[in-house]
Amino acid sequence: MIIVDNALNKREKENNPIKVGLIGAGEMAKGMMNQIVKYTPGMVISATYNRTVSKAQAAYEYVGLKEYKLVETTAELEDAIKAGIPAITSNADALCEAEGLDILVEVTGTIEFAAKVMLKAMDHGKHILSFNAEIDATLGPILKHKADIAGVKYSVGDGDQPGVTLNLYRFVKSMGFEPLLCGNIKGLQDHYRTPETQKSFAAQWDMTPEMVTSFADGTKISFEQACIANATGMKVATRGMYGHHSKEHIDDLTHLYDIDEMKELGGIVDYVVGPKPGPGVFIYATTDDPWSAKYLKYGKLGDGPLYSFYVPYHLLFFETAISIARMIDFDDIILAPKAGPVVEVVATAKFDLKAGETIDGLGGFKSYGVCENYDTARAERLLPMGLADGCVLKKDLPQDKEITFDDVEFDPSNIKHALYKEQFELFSK
């Protein structure tokens, strides 16, 4: 951040701002706008796509962008960018195609739509910052592969748990320690929450009930930890992760993990429910260096062999501008898959399901997602949670049963299914 703020101040002085395009104008996108417009020198919101234009207009007016232009075509958007006038459009292709934007930030939380937008943007030389753990956990390896071929940058952003965890992971590694566990601190985990049970909480925070349900039923944390696993090469120690419950401090829970098991797996991703501080992320790391061990003890980090490092918050959209600047000015990727998938999120029946039912979307009534190591998931033909939306069941399934490709019918022409097939074939070679 110390380097980033100086670089942005330099851009501000030189009147050379980073020009940002947003795909989506929901609550998180509105927060990003607020942060960039009011508090980030050297960066501007140049364009926003939203299916409902009025929602983007309301967001612009809230953050103080009173003078803006509604556009429909790529040419109209390019004219607005050249004139320095913030634009709004219901045509996502215009943002993908328009010259003059430095980066697109994808904030829809979708998979099918987001995949189409990202591919088109890459084809037109656009860098992509994703605030979308769902698509990265499902299709991140193939998207990163295609970004590399196109010569553009692809990254998941800071502010959500995966990006915050990777910052901490890099920090811990840079001091010579060996991270063995990347963890997430949760306050609640209940696989059977639904949009109905979460409706009032969602209304409180202007979020959709489905979004809040995915936080509560374990789907969101599974996607987040899968992103981390794919970026680090870590695995899960058991299907669904351990998910220990405790009221102690995270520093006092190292005894819950077997250091030899973690080393054998190349490190693990996991979560804990209920400990202090919360919410937050943590790393358990080790060292074989007696000098390091001596001064970790001096620094009150204990006797080892596992040492606890944590960040007691994740700051959502407040850190998005920092991510943008890191990518554009420092070629610094916050989080992206190392190569092929390592951990996958697999769909599991939330309740007893009947043949003929259509599986609804993430945070819905029909399924929840759990982490499984990729090799196991493919050997058992488990259905990725990111592909489950719209699949029709061919047979009855009991509650908590994993759903397989053989249990469903789906439209293989959907871009998410086509990309997943391409990803499987690419990384199976």
Disulfide bonds with the S-S distance in Angstrom:
none
